[in-house]
Amino acid sequence: MAKLIDGKVISAAVKNEVATEVAALKEKGVTPGLAVIIVGEDPASKVYVANKEKACEQLGMASFKYALPENTTENELLELINKLNNDSSVNGILCQLPLPRHLNEELIINSIIPEKDVDAFHPQNVGKIMIGNYDFLPCTPAGIMEMLKYENIEIEGKECVVIGRSNIVGKPMSMLLLHKNGTVTVCHSRTKNLKDVCRRADILVAAVGRANFVTADMVKPGAVVIDVGINRLENGKLCGDVNFAEVEPVASYITPVPGGVGPMTIATLMKNTLTAAKKQNNI
Ligand code: GUN
């Protein structure tokens, strides 16, 4: 039976630390502020954005929400971002992805100044992560690293397999594991013998976006299994990328969905907003 890595408990600990620092900053007259932009009506995105707002409120930060209609033009969105870039009460700017198809995601991401890019999606911040000398942690991967640290799970010298090569999770995740001296393999849709590669993993990170993708035969007995997926089933229930019922008896540690990686992403976002506020105010 695997030990459950509880993202709610660990994120609460991180958020507590952030809240203490926010209170100290406020004494100096600085209230960290996060602007969240959402375009369109994607139901999952709406939930994520609401959770981000709620976290700001819990931690004493200011949150500014911009819910724009689906037919927002690129220029309108760029204008808003430009305004926020120049607003000193806004320390972090996040544009919820995915954007509607008529908007150029890369252009929009690149228009957020790196100093306020609390997602760490701007090429300058991505480059810094690659080098290992970064201001902002990529939210989901950093949240996962925090979970591993909390559980005293060693990374050095371990076989780490990341399934998925997205810019948001897979690629930065592989970098953070590499910085901690893991031996990292990144798998994707063209990987041959995926099952065999996954079975090598001491630490297996699933960021595929397909419900129940990782089955028991893909997991080495005693492996640490991290499930990044948030998939909604036809019956409305949330489900990860890992077949939890099958894999849990094989793994040594496993993250649940919901209540695993998701809350950690938000905790890191709060940390990044605090970092941004401190840097922008030379604190
Ligand atoms: N969509 C899914 N995850 C994320 C995230 O971490 N940041 C943003 N901006 N959009 C997302």
Boltz pocket constraint, residues with backbone or C-beta under 6 A from the ligand:
constraints:
  - pocket:
      binder: B
      contacts: [[A, 94], [A, 95], [A, 96], [A, 97], [A, 98], [A, 119], [A, 139], [A, 140], [A, 168], [A, 265]]
      max_distance: 6.0
